[in-house]
């Protein structure tokens, strides 16, 4: 059963959620594309940027492929973050990959409603490029 199949969407009033999606290893385009598709399964009024490349914002040598997606949800920010981490783990983001700096897929909730939850990410090119597209 897919993670999206188990999501109860009646938690809160509808809110806009904006996510960054990235990958720096494996089939990066496929990893990001699958993350986009997964988000689109439980967000309404869904839109997404194109997929684009950016350098590692931490100075590493691995180029990332990124996208920014937005949609409307009734899930709380805590629940959204929790299911994103479940998705990442189910798709190869584990302790070993983290230690090696490999990111098969990273999905972060950056904006929820009118609140910027990840101010550092919000300011970075990997987010702002895609944010400008949606």
N, CA, C and O atoms as CSV, one atom per row, in Angstrom:
chain,resi,resn,atom,element,x,y,z
A,1,UNK,N,N,0.848,-1.180,0.000
A,1,UNK,CA,C,0.000,0.000,0.000
A,1,UNK,C,C,0.890,1.238,0.000
A,1,UNK,O,O,1.838,1.321,0.780
A,2,UNK,N,N,0.591,2.195,-0.865
A,2,UNK,CA,C,1.358,3.424,-0.962
A,2,UNK,C,C,1.058,4.323,0.228
A,2,UNK,O,O,-0.033,4.273,0.796
A,3,UNK,N,N,2.025,5.139,0.597
A,3,UNK,CA,C,1.857,6.052,1.720
A,3,UNK,C,C,0.660,6.958,1.488
A,3,UNK,O,O,-0.112,7.203,2.415
A,4,UNK,N,N,0.489,7.463,0.264
A,4,UNK,CA,C,-0.626,8.371,-0.027
A,4,UNK,C,C,-1.977,7.692,0.181
A,4,UNK,O,O,-2.969,8.374,0.439
A,5,UNK,N,N,-2.038,6.373,0.076
A,5,UNK,CA,C,-3.297,5.655,0.269
A,5,UNK,C,C,-3.765,5.676,1.717
A,5,UNK,O,O,-4.944,5.441,1.986
A,6,UNK,N,N,-2.873,5.949,2.645
A,6,UNK,CA,C,-3.213,5.897,4.065
A,6,UNK,C,C,-3.399,7.280,4.685
A,6,UNK,O,O,-3.521,7.398,5.904
A,7,UNK,N,N,-3.423,8.322,3.861
A,7,UNK,CA,C,-3.491,9.679,4.376
A,7,UNK,C,C,-4.936,10.101,4.580
A,7,UNK,O,O,-5.735,10.089,3.643
A,8,UNK,N,N,-5.265,10.472,5.808
A,8,UNK,CA,C,-6.584,11.011,6.135
A,8,UNK,C,C,-6.518,12.516,5.919
A,8,UNK,O,O,-5.711,13.200,6.549
A,9,UNK,N,N,-7.358,13.034,5.037
A,9,UNK,CA,C,-7.249,14.438,4.661
A,9,UNK,C,C,-8.225,15.360,5.384
A,9,UNK,O,O,-8.431,16.484,4.928
A,10,UNK,N,N,-8.825,14.942,6.473
A,10,UNK,CA,C,-9.803,15.779,7.174
A,10,UNK,C,C,-9.280,16.328,8.494
A,10,UNK,O,O,-10.007,16.303,9.487
A,11,UNK,N,N,-8.063,16.816,8.543
A,11,UNK,CA,C,-7.477,17.271,9.800
A,11,UNK,C,C,-7.739,18.742,10.102
A,11,UNK,O,O,-8.101,19.072,11.232
A,12,UNK,N,N,-7.568,19.637,9.126
A,12,UNK,CA,C,-7.637,21.073,9.371
A,12,UNK,C,C,-8.372,21.760,8.224
A,12,UNK,O,O,-8.797,21.116,7.265
A,13,UNK,N,N,-8.513,23.075,8.341
A,13,UNK,CA,C,-9.074,23.862,7.244
A,13,UNK,C,C,-8.114,23.811,6.059
A,13,UNK,O,O,-6.913,23.631,6.262
A,14,UNK,N,N,-8.598,23.961,4.846
A,14,UNK,CA,C,-7.704,23.924,3.679
A,14,UNK,C,C,-6.623,24.999,3.765
A,14,UNK,O,O,-6.904,26.153,4.088
A,15,UNK,N,N,-5.399,24.609,3.474
A,15,UNK,CA,C,-4.254,25.521,3.478
A,15,UNK,C,C,-3.368,25.225,2.282
A,15,UNK,O,O,-3.311,24.096,1.793
A,16,UNK,N,N,-2.675,26.261,1.819
A,16,UNK,CA,C,-1.701,26.074,0.754
A,16,UNK,C,C,-0.414,25.513,1.363
A,16,UNK,O,O,0.035,25.962,2.417
A,17,UNK,N,N,0.169,24.529,0.683
A,17,UNK,CA,C,1.449,23.948,1.099
A,17,UNK,C,C,2.399,23.997,-0.092
A,17,UNK,O,O,2.027,23.632,-1.208
A,18,UNK,N,N,3.623,24.448,0.149
A,18,UNK,CA,C,4.616,24.542,-0.919
A,18,UNK,C,C,5.849,23.747,-0.495
A,18,UNK,O,O,6.392,23.941,0.593
A,19,UNK,N,N,6.275,22.849,-1.381
A,19,UNK,CA,C,7.341,21.897,-1.092
A,19,UNK,C,C,8.526,22.083,-2.026
A,19,UNK,O,O,8.366,22.459,-3.187
A,20,UNK,N,N,9.718,21.816,-1.504
A,20,UNK,CA,C,10.891,21.651,-2.363
A,20,UNK,C,C,11.131,20.153,-2.500
A,20,UNK,O,O,10.947,19.390,-1.552
A,21,UNK,N,N,11.541,19.752,-3.682
A,21,UNK,CA,C,11.822,18.347,-3.974
A,21,UNK,C,C,13.196,18.310,-4.621
A,21,UNK,O,O,13.469,19.089,-5.535
A,22,UNK,N,N,14.067,17.417,-4.161
A,22,UNK,CA,C,15.396,17.346,-4.743
A,22,UNK,C,C,15.987,15.960,-4.685
A,22,UNK,O,O,15.562,15.111,-3.902
A,23,UNK,N,N,16.988,15.745,-5.541
A,23,UNK,CA,C,17.725,14.485,-5.579
A,23,UNK,C,C,19.118,14.757,-6.120
A,23,UNK,O,O,19.284,15.543,-7.053
A,24,UNK,N,N,20.135,14.100,-5.530
A,24,UNK,CA,C,21.502,14.270,-6.019
A,24,UNK,C,C,22.188,12.951,-6.367
A,24,UNK,O,O,23.398,12.932,-6.589
A,25,UNK,N,N,21.440,11.848,-6.418
A,25,UNK,CA,C,22.074,10.564,-6.754
A,25,UNK,C,C,21.065,9.627,-7.414
A,25,UNK,O,O,19.857,9.862,-7.384
A,26,UNK,N,N,21.587,8.580,-7.999
A,26,UNK,CA,C,20.723,7.623,-8.677
A,26,UNK,C,C,20.112,8.255,-9.914
A,26,UNK,O,O,20.716,9.128,-10.537
A,27,UNK,N,N,18.948,7.823,-10.258
A,27,UNK,CA,C,18.210,8.390,-11.394
A,27,UNK,C,C,17.477,9.626,-10.892
A,27,UNK,O,O,16.291,9.574,-10.568
A,28,UNK,N,N,18.199,10.735,-10.833
A,28,UNK,CA,C,17.696,11.951,-10.195
A,28,UNK,C,C,16.387,12.438,-10.807
A,28,UNK,O,O,15.463,12.808,-10.083
A,29,UNK,N,N,16.305,12.439,-12.128
A,29,UNK,CA,C,15.081,12.921,-12.776
A,29,UNK,C,C,13.890,12.053,-12.376
A,29,UNK,O,O,12.818,12.568,-12.058
A,30,UNK,N,N,14.080,10.757,-12.393
A,30,UNK,CA,C,13.000,9.841,-12.002
A,30,UNK,C,C,12.642,10.018,-10.530
A,30,UNK,O,O,11.464,9.998,-10.174
A,31,UNK,N,N,13.641,10.188,-9.677
A,31,UNK,CA,C,13.385,10.375,-8.242
A,31,UNK,C,C,12.528,11.612,-7.987
A,31,UNK,O,O,11.574,11.562,-7.211
A,32,UNK,N,N,12.870,12.720,-8.639
A,32,UNK,CA,C,12.109,13.958,-8.460
A,32,UNK,C,C,10.718,13.812,-9.076
A,32,UNK,O,O,9.724,14.232,-8.483
A,33,UNK,N,N,10.652,13.219,-10.259
A,33,UNK,CA,C,9.359,13.019,-10.931
A,33,UNK,C,C,8.407,12.181,-10.088
A,33,UNK,O,O,7.221,12.495,-9.991
A,34,UNK,N,N,8.918,11.125,-9.484
A,34,UNK,CA,C,8.082,10.280,-8.630
A,34,UNK,C,C,7.613,11.047,-7.389
A,34,UNK,O,O,6.475,10.885,-6.949
A,35,UNK,N,N,8.489,11.878,-6.831
A,35,UNK,CA,C,8.097,12.704,-5.683
A,35,UNK,C,C,6.983,13.681,-6.049
A,35,UNK,O,O,6.056,13.897,-5.268
A,36,UNK,N,N,7.078,14.265,-7.234
A,36,UNK,CA,C,6.035,15.176,-7.712
A,36,UNK,C,C,4.717,14.430,-7.859
A,36,UNK,O,O,3.674,14.893,-7.397
A,37,UNK,N,N,4.775,13.281,-8.501
A,37,UNK,CA,C,3.553,12.489,-8.708
A,37,UNK,C,C,2.938,12.104,-7.364
A,37,UNK,O,O,1.721,12.181,-7.196
A,38,UNK,N,N,3.761,11.694,-6.416
A,38,UNK,CA,C,3.268,11.306,-5.091
A,38,UNK,C,C,2.542,12.474,-4.420
A,38,UNK,O,O,1.445,12.298,-3.891
A,39,UNK,N,N,3.151,13.666,-4.439
A,39,UNK,CA,C,2.495,14.837,-3.838
A,39,UNK,C,C,1.172,15.144,-4.532
A,39,UNK,O,O,0.196,15.510,-3.877
A,40,UNK,N,N,1.139,14.999,-5.835
A,40,UNK,CA,C,-0.074,15.331,-6.591
A,40,UNK,C,C,-1.239,14.410,-6.255
A,40,UNK,O,O,-2.390,14.737,-6.545
A,41,UNK,N,N,-0.953,13.265,-5.649
A,41,UNK,CA,C,-2.005,12.306,-5.315
A,41,UNK,C,C,-2.838,12.721,-4.099
A,41,UNK,O,O,-3.951,12.224,-3.925
A,42,UNK,N,N,-2.331,13.609,-3.268
A,42,UNK,CA,C,-3.113,13.999,-2.091
A,42,UNK,C,C,-3.226,15.516,-1.889
A,42,UNK,O,O,-3.802,15.965,-0.898
A,43,UNK,N,N,-2.689,16.295,-2.809
A,43,UNK,CA,C,-2.880,17.743,-2.785
A,43,UNK,C,C,-3.877,18.112,-3.886
A,43,UNK,O,O,-3.828,17.546,-4.978
A,44,UNK,N,N,-4.770,19.048,-3.610
A,44,UNK,CA,C,-5.672,19.519,-4.651
A,44,UNK,C,C,-5.139,20.826,-5.209
A,44,UNK,O,O,-4.226,21.423,-4.638
A,45,UNK,N,N,-5.702,21.271,-6.318
A,45,UNK,CA,C,-5.260,22.495,-6.985
A,45,UNK,C,C,-3.737,22.472,-7.132
A,45,UNK,O,O,-3.063,23.462,-6.850
A,46,UNK,N,N,-3.207,21.335,-7.574
A,46,UNK,CA,C,-1.773,21.061,-7.608
A,46,UNK,C,C,-1.104,21.744,-8.800
A,46,UNK,O,O,-1.646,21.757,-9.905
A,47,UNK,N,N,0.069,22.304,-8.564
A,47,UNK,CA,C,0.913,22.811,-9.644
A,47,UNK,C,C,2.369,22.575,-9.276
A,47,UNK,O,O,2.718,22.412,-8.107
A,48,UNK,N,N,3.205,22.561,-10.301
A,48,UNK,CA,C,4.612,22.240,-10.070
A,48,UNK,C,C,5.485,22.952,-11.091
A,48,UNK,O,O,5.078,23.179,-12.231
A,49,UNK,N,N,6.673,23.293,-10.666
A,49,UNK,CA,C,7.664,23.866,-11.574
A,49,UNK,C,C,8.179,22.766,-12.501
A,49,UNK,O,O,7.851,21.591,-12.340
A,50,UNK,N,N,8.980,23.168,-13.460
A,50,UNK,CA,C,9.732,22.177,-14.222
A,50,UNK,C,C,10.843,21.653,-13.306
A,50,UNK,O,O,11.072,22.198,-12.225
A,51,UNK,N,N,11.513,20.622,-13.731
A,51,UNK,CA,C,12.660,20.080,-12.998
A,51,UNK,C,C,13.910,20.776,-13.534
A,51,UNK,O,O,14.091,20.900,-14.746
A,52,UNK,N,N,14.763,21.224,-12.627
A,52,UNK,CA,C,15.938,22.008,-13.000
A,52,UNK,C,C,17.122,21.611,-12.128
A,52,UNK,O,O,16.941,21.012,-11.068
A,53,UNK,N,N,18.326,21.940,-12.567
A,53,UNK,CA,C,19.556,21.586,-11.844
A,53,UNK,C,C,20.090,22.781,-11.064
A,53,UNK,O,O,20.017,23.924,-11.516
A,54,UNK,N,N,20.633,22.489,-9.875
A,54,UNK,CA,C,21.328,23.500,-9.080
A,54,UNK,C,C,22.538,22.846,-8.417
A,54,UNK,O,O,22.538,21.636,-8.190
A,55,UNK,N,N,23.560,23.628,-8.108
A,55,UNK,CA,C,24.682,23.076,-7.350
A,55,UNK,C,C,24.260,22.795,-5.911
A,55,UNK,O,O,23.251,23.314,-5.433
A,56,UNK,N,N,25.040,21.977,-5.236
A,56,UNK,CA,C,24.798,21.695,-3.815
A,56,UNK,C,C,24.960,23.000,-3.035
A,56,UNK,O,O,26.018,23.627,-3.095
A,57,UNK,N,N,23.930,23.410,-2.309
A,57,UNK,CA,C,23.979,24.685,-1.581
A,57,UNK,C,C,24.913,24.624,-0.375
A,57,UNK,O,O,25.216,25.654,0.228
A,58,UNK,N,N,25.370,23.423,-0.022
A,58,UNK,CA,C,26.295,23.274,1.109
A,58,UNK,C,C,27.743,23.182,0.641
A,58,UNK,O,O,28.641,22.924,1.442
A,59,UNK,N,N,27.970,23.392,-0.657
A,59,UNK,CA,C,29.329,23.390,-1.184
A,59,UNK,C,C,29.835,22.032,-1.617
A,59,UNK,O,O,31.001,21.911,-1.993
A,60,UNK,N,N,29.008,21.014,-1.579
A,60,UNK,CA,C,29.418,19.689,-2.040
A,60,UNK,C,C,29.532,19.657,-3.556
A,60,UNK,O,O,29.181,20.621,-4.236
A,61,UNK,N,N,30.020,18.552,-4.071
A,61,UNK,CA,C,30.271,18.450,-5.508
A,61,UNK,C,C,29.119,17.827,-6.287
A,61,UNK,O,O,29.177,17.764,-7.515
A,62,UNK,N,N,28.082,17.368,-5.610
A,62,UNK,CA,C,26.986,16.687,-6.287
A,62,UNK,C,C,25.906,17.677,-6.712
A,62,UNK,O,O,25.337,18.388,-5.883
A,63,UNK,N,N,25.633,17.715,-8.012
A,63,UNK,CA,C,24.573,18.574,-8.530
A,63,UNK,C,C,23.215,17.962,-8.202
A,63,UNK,O,O,23.039,16.744,-8.253
A,64,UNK,N,N,22.279,18.807,-7.871
A,64,UNK,CA,C,20.915,18.381,-7.564
A,64,UNK,C,C,19.994,18.642,-8.738
A,64,UNK,O,O,20.202,19.581,-9.506
A,65,UNK,N,N,18.982,17.811,-8.872
A,65,UNK,CA,C,17.824,18.150,-9.670
A,65,UNK,C,C,16.739,18.516,-8.677
A,65,UNK,O,O,16.585,17.856,-7.649
A,66,UNK,N,N,15.988,19.564,-8.976
A,66,UNK,CA,C,15.007,20.116,-8.051
A,66,UNK,C,C,13.696,20.446,-8.737
A,66,UNK,O,O,13.619,20.551,-9.961
A,67,UNK,N,N,12.685,20.604,-7.930
A,67,UNK,CA,C,11.390,21.129,-8.364
A,67,UNK,C,C,10.724,21.734,-7.136
A,67,UNK,O,O,11.093,21.437,-6.000
A,68,UNK,N,N,9.749,22.578,-7.383
A,68,UNK,CA,C,8.919,23.134,-6.321
A,68,UNK,C,C,7.472,22.841,-6.691
A,68,UNK,O,O,7.047,23.077,-7.821
A,69,UNK,N,N,6.722,22.322,-5.723
A,69,UNK,CA,C,5.322,21.975,-5.948
A,69,UNK,C,C,4.453,22.661,-4.911
A,69,UNK,O,O,4.878,22.906,-3.782
A,70,UNK,N,N,3.227,22.967,-5.316
A,70,UNK,CA,C,2.282,23.588,-4.393
A,70,UNK,C,C,0.915,22.942,-4.579
A,70,UNK,O,O,0.572,22.429,-5.644
A,71,UNK,N,N,0.159,22.992,-3.500
A,71,UNK,CA,C,-1.198,22.476,-3.560
A,71,UNK,C,C,-1.937,22.825,-2.291
A,71,UNK,O,O,-1.375,23.389,-1.353
A,72,UNK,N,N,-3.200,22.480,-2.283
A,72,UNK,CA,C,-4.054,22.737,-1.137
A,72,UNK,C,C,-4.241,21.421,-0.372
A,72,UNK,O,O,-4.412,20.359,-0.968
A,73,UNK,N,N,-4.204,21.516,0.944
A,73,UNK,CA,C,-4.321,20.328,1.781
A,73,UNK,C,C,-5.104,20.654,3.050
A,73,UNK,O,O,-5.222,21.811,3.453
A,74,UNK,N,N,-5.634,19.602,3.663
A,74,UNK,CA,C,-6.247,19.714,4.984
A,74,UNK,C,C,-5.330,19.098,6.049
A,74,UNK,O,O,-5.670,19.080,7.232
A,75,UNK,N,N,-4.185,18.602,5.625
A,75,UNK,CA,C,-3.240,18.018,6.577
A,75,UNK,C,C,-2.503,19.112,7.328
A,75,UNK,O,O,-2.237,20.182,6.780
A,76,UNK,N,N,-2.173,18.840,8.587
A,76,UNK,CA,C,-1.401,19.787,9.393
A,76,UNK,C,C,0.048,19.789,8.903
A,76,UNK,O,O,0.485,18.837,8.255
A,77,UNK,N,N,0.793,20.851,9.209
A,77,UNK,CA,C,2.212,20.870,8.835
A,77,UNK,C,C,2.979,19.682,9.432
A,77,UNK,O,O,3.814,19.085,8.753
A,78,UNK,N,N,2.706,19.340,10.685
A,78,UNK,CA,C,3.401,18.207,11.304
A,78,UNK,C,C,3.123,16.910,10.557
A,78,UNK,O,O,4.034,16.114,10.329
A,79,UNK,N,N,1.872,16.697,10.178
A,79,UNK,CA,C,1.515,15.475,9.448
A,79,UNK,C,C,2.165,15.469,8.073
A,79,UNK,O,O,2.652,14.429,7.629
A,80,UNK,N,N,2.182,16.607,7.392
A,80,UNK,CA,C,2.829,16.674,6.080
A,80,UNK,C,C,4.316,16.345,6.183
A,80,UNK,O,O,4.846,15.572,5.385
A,81,UNK,N,N,4.975,16.931,7.159
A,81,UNK,CA,C,6.404,16.659,7.330
A,81,UNK,C,C,6.644,15.188,7.654
A,81,UNK,O,O,7.599,14.591,7.159
A,82,UNK,N,N,5.799,14.614,8.467
A,82,UNK,CA,C,5.924,13.206,8.831
A,82,UNK,C,C,5.774,12.293,7.615
A,82,UNK,O,O,6.573,11.375,7.430
A,83,UNK,N,N,4.764,12.534,6.788
A,83,UNK,CA,C,4.577,11.644,5.638
A,83,UNK,C,C,5.653,11.865,4.580
A,83,UNK,O,O,5.982,10.941,3.836
A,84,UNK,N,N,6.206,13.075,4.502
A,84,UNK,CA,C,7.321,13.309,3.578
A,84,UNK,C,C,8.543,12.502,4.012
A,84,UNK,O,O,9.218,11.903,3.174
A,85,UNK,N,N,8.831,12.483,5.305
A,85,UNK,CA,C,9.971,11.701,5.801
A,85,UNK,C,C,9.730,10.204,5.592
A,85,UNK,O,O,10.666,9.472,5.272
A,86,UNK,N,N,8.490,9.739,5.767
A,86,UNK,CA,C,8.161,8.335,5.480
A,86,UNK,C,C,8.420,8.026,4.011
A,86,UNK,O,O,8.981,6.981,3.683
A,87,UNK,N,N,8.012,8.931,3.130
A,87,UNK,CA,C,8.217,8.741,1.695
A,87,UNK,C,C,9.717,8.679,1.387
A,87,UNK,O,O,10.163,7.798,0.653
A,88,UNK,N,N,10.487,9.604,1.941
A,88,UNK,CA,C,11.929,9.615,1.705
A,88,UNK,C,C,12.562,8.289,2.120
A,88,UNK,O,O,13.335,7.702,1.362
A,89,UNK,N,N,12.238,7.823,3.313
A,89,UNK,CA,C,12.796,6.562,3.807
A,89,UNK,C,C,12.390,5.394,2.930
A,89,UNK,O,O,13.212,4.521,2.651
A,90,UNK,N,N,11.143,5.358,2.490
A,90,UNK,CA,C,10.660,4.276,1.624
A,90,UNK,C,C,11.335,4.302,0.257
A,90,UNK,O,O,11.297,3.317,-0.480
A,91,UNK,N,N,11.953,5.435,-0.078
A,91,UNK,CA,C,12.602,5.583,-1.371
A,91,UNK,C,C,14.115,5.763,-1.252
A,91,UNK,O,O,14.738,6.412,-2.093
A,92,UNK,N,N,14.703,5.182,-0.197
A,92,UNK,CA,C,16.152,5.069,-0.103
A,92,UNK,C,C,16.889,6.085,0.729
A,92,UNK,O,O,18.115,6.015,0.817
A,93,UNK,N,N,16.214,7.013,1.337
A,93,UNK,CA,C,16.918,8.016,2.161
A,93,UNK,C,C,17.031,7.480,3.582
A,93,UNK,O,O,16.127,7.649,4.400
A,94,UNK,N,N,18.153,6.835,3.859
A,94,UNK,CA,C,18.365,6.233,5.165
A,94,UNK,C,C,19.643,6.783,5.798
A,94,UNK,O,O,20.285,7.677,5.247
A,95,UNK,N,N,19.997,6.247,6.944
A,95,UNK,CA,C,21.167,6.725,7.687
A,95,UNK,C,C,22.443,6.628,6.847
A,95,UNK,O,O,23.259,7.550,6.850
A,96,UNK,N,N,22.614,5.526,6.137
A,96,UNK,CA,C,23.820,5.340,5.320
A,96,UNK,C,C,23.888,6.370,4.202
A,96,UNK,O,O,24.944,6.955,3.964
A,97,UNK,N,N,22.778,6.598,3.514
A,97,UNK,CA,C,22.788,7.586,2.424
A,97,UNK,C,C,23.089,8.982,2.976
A,97,UNK,O,O,23.802,9.762,2.345
A,98,UNK,N,N,22.552,9.286,4.133
A,98,UNK,CA,C,22.810,10.603,4.744
A,98,UNK,C,C,24.296,10.763,5.075
A,98,UNK,O,O,24.884,11.817,4.834
A,99,UNK,N,N,24.890,9.710,5.629
A,99,UNK,CA,C,26.319,9.766,5.985
A,99,UNK,C,C,27.196,9.981,4.762
A,99,UNK,O,O,28.244,10.621,4.857
A,100,UNK,N,N,26.785,9.459,3.627
A,100,UNK,CA,C,27.558,9.585,2.386
A,100,UNK,C,C,27.219,10.852,1.607
A,100,UNK,O,O,27.853,11.135,0.591
A,101,UNK,N,N,26.242,11.608,2.060
A,101,UNK,CA,C,25.824,12.811,1.342
A,101,UNK,C,C,24.981,12.512,0.120
A,101,UNK,O,O,24.816,13.366,-0.751
A,102,UNK,N,N,24.446,11.299,0.053
A,102,UNK,CA,C,23.581,10.906,-1.059
A,102,UNK,C,C,22.130,11.195,-0.698
A,102,UNK,O,O,21.657,10.823,0.376
A,103,UNK,N,N,21.447,11.851,-1.594
A,103,UNK,CA,C,20.052,12.201,-1.370
A,103,UNK,C,C,19.219,11.633,-2.520
A,103,UNK,O,O,19.023,12.298,-3.538
A,104,UNK,N,N,18.722,10.384,-2.352
A,104,UNK,CA,C,17.881,9.823,-3.408
A,104,UNK,C,C,16.653,10.699,-3.658
A,104,UNK,O,O,16.278,10.939,-4.806
A,105,UNK,N,N,16.032,11.173,-2.582
A,105,UNK,CA,C,14.920,12.114,-2.693
A,105,UNK,C,C,14.775,12.859,-1.367
A,105,UNK,O,O,14.895,12.283,-0.287
A,106,UNK,N,N,14.515,14.154,-1.489
A,106,UNK,CA,C,14.290,15.006,-0.325
A,106,UNK,C,C,13.047,15.839,-0.624
A,106,UNK,O,O,13.006,16.558,-1.623
A,107,UNK,N,N,12.052,15.747,0.223
A,107,UNK,CA,C,10.830,16.539,0.068
A,107,UNK,C,C,10.614,17.295,1.368
A,107,UNK,O,O,10.391,16.698,2.422
A,108,UNK,N,N,10.682,18.614,1.278
A,108,UNK,CA,C,10.537,19.458,2.460
A,108,UNK,C,C,9.382,20.429,2.291
A,108,UNK,O,O,9.210,21.031,1.232
A,109,UNK,N,N,8.595,20.572,3.345
A,109,UNK,CA,C,7.528,21.565,3.404
A,109,UNK,C,C,8.190,22.896,3.750
A,109,UNK,O,O,8.706,23.065,4.854
A,110,UNK,N,N,8.177,23.830,2.818
A,110,UNK,CA,C,8.858,25.110,3.013
A,110,UNK,C,C,7.887,26.202,3.444
A,110,UNK,O,O,8.211,27.020,4.304
A,111,UNK,N,N,6.694,26.216,2.847
A,111,UNK,CA,C,5.693,27.231,3.165
A,111,UNK,C,C,4.375,26.527,3.457
A,111,UNK,O,O,3.981,25.601,2.748
A,112,UNK,N,N,3.704,26.977,4.507
A,112,UNK,CA,C,2.383,26.443,4.854
A,112,UNK,C,C,1.485,27.617,5.186
A,112,UNK,O,O,1.738,28.363,6.132
A,113,UNK,N,N,0.425,27.772,4.389
A,113,UNK,CA,C,-0.426,28.947,4.583
A,113,UNK,C,C,0.395,30.197,4.338
A,113,UNK,O,O,1.018,30.337,3.286
A,114,UNK,N,N,0.401,31.091,5.284
A,114,UNK,CA,C,1.182,32.327,5.163
A,114,UNK,C,C,2.511,32.250,5.921
A,114,UNK,O,O,3.207,33.255,6.056
A,115,UNK,N,N,2.862,31.053,6.416
A,115,UNK,CA,C,4.072,30.891,7.231
A,115,UNK,C,C,5.195,30.231,6.450
A,115,UNK,O,O,5.002,29.199,5.808
A,116,UNK,N,N,6.364,30.839,6.517
A,116,UNK,CA,C,7.571,30.223,5.962
A,116,UNK,C,C,8.145,29.347,7.063
A,116,UNK,O,O,8.592,29.850,8.093
A,117,UNK,N,N,8.134,28.032,6.844
A,117,UNK,CA,C,8.583,27.087,7.867
A,117,UNK,C,C,10.084,26.807,7.791
A,117,UNK,O,O,10.703,26.462,8.798
A,118,UNK,N,N,10.662,26.952,6.620
A,118,UNK,CA,C,12.085,26.680,6.417
A,118,UNK,C,C,12.706,27.916,5.761
A,118,UNK,O,O,12.930,27.953,4.551
A,119,UNK,N,N,12.976,28.922,6.592
A,119,UNK,CA,C,13.448,30.216,6.082
A,119,UNK,C,C,14.749,30.089,5.299
A,119,UNK,O,O,14.935,30.763,4.286
A,120,UNK,N,N,15.641,29.234,5.763
A,120,UNK,CA,C,16.917,29.051,5.075
A,120,UNK,C,C,16.699,28.502,3.666
A,120,UNK,O,O,17.279,29.003,2.702
A,121,UNK,N,N,15.860,27.471,3.550
A,121,UNK,CA,C,15.549,26.895,2.242
A,121,UNK,C,C,14.834,27.915,1.360
A,121,UNK,O,O,15.121,28.017,0.167
A,122,UNK,N,N,13.907,28.667,1.943
A,122,UNK,CA,C,13.121,29.640,1.198
A,122,UNK,C,C,14.026,30.627,0.459
A,122,UNK,O,O,13.696,31.050,-0.649
A,123,UNK,N,N,15.144,30.995,1.046
A,123,UNK,CA,C,16.053,31.982,0.468
A,123,UNK,C,C,16.992,31.405,-0.579
A,123,UNK,O,O,17.574,32.158,-1.360
A,124,UNK,N,N,17.154,30.089,-0.612
A,124,UNK,CA,C,18.131,29.447,-1.502
A,124,UNK,C,C,17.641,29.359,-2.937
A,124,UNK,O,O,16.440,29.275,-3.194
A,125,UNK,N,N,18.593,29.379,-3.873
A,125,UNK,CA,C,18.267,29.256,-5.293
A,125,UNK,C,C,17.481,27.992,-5.595
A,125,UNK,O,O,16.559,28.019,-6.410
A,126,UNK,N,N,17.834,26.868,-4.941
A,126,UNK,CA,C,17.155,25.612,-5.263
A,126,UNK,C,C,15.653,25.708,-5.027
A,126,UNK,O,O,14.887,24.964,-5.639
A,127,UNK,N,N,15.217,26.613,-4.149
A,127,UNK,CA,C,13.794,26.833,-3.927
A,127,UNK,C,C,13.280,28.005,-4.764
A,127,UNK,O,O,12.250,27.888,-5.427
A,128,UNK,N,N,13.978,29.111,-4.738
A,128,UNK,CA,C,13.490,30.324,-5.396
A,128,UNK,C,C,13.320,30.154,-6.905
A,128,UNK,O,O,12.397,30.728,-7.483
A,129,UNK,N,N,14.184,29.383,-7.550
A,129,UNK,CA,C,14.047,29.165,-8.995
A,129,UNK,C,C,12.682,28.531,-9.292
A,129,UNK,O,O,11.924,29.037,-10.120
A,130,UNK,N,N,12.384,27.443,-8.624
A,130,UNK,CA,C,11.110,26.763,-8.851
A,130,UNK,C,C,9.921,27.545,-8.339
A,130,UNK,O,O,8.855,27.522,-8.954
A,131,UNK,N,N,10.081,28.233,-7.229
A,131,UNK,CA,C,9.007,29.036,-6.661
A,131,UNK,C,C,8.561,30.094,-7.649
A,131,UNK,O,O,7.373,30.395,-7.762
A,132,UNK,N,N,9.520,30.654,-8.359
A,132,UNK,CA,C,9.206,31.658,-9.374
A,132,UNK,C,C,8.440,31.089,-10.556
A,132,UNK,O,O,7.810,31.839,-11.302
A,133,UNK,N,N,8.483,29.788,-10.736
A,133,UNK,CA,C,7.784,29.130,-11.852
A,133,UNK,C,C,6.337,28.796,-11.528
A,133,UNK,O,O,5.520,28.617,-12.432
A,134,UNK,N,N,6.015,28.710,-10.231
A,134,UNK,CA,C,4.649,28.326,-9.884
A,134,UNK,C,C,3.861,29.568,-9.527
A,134,UNK,O,O,2.677,29.476,-9.202
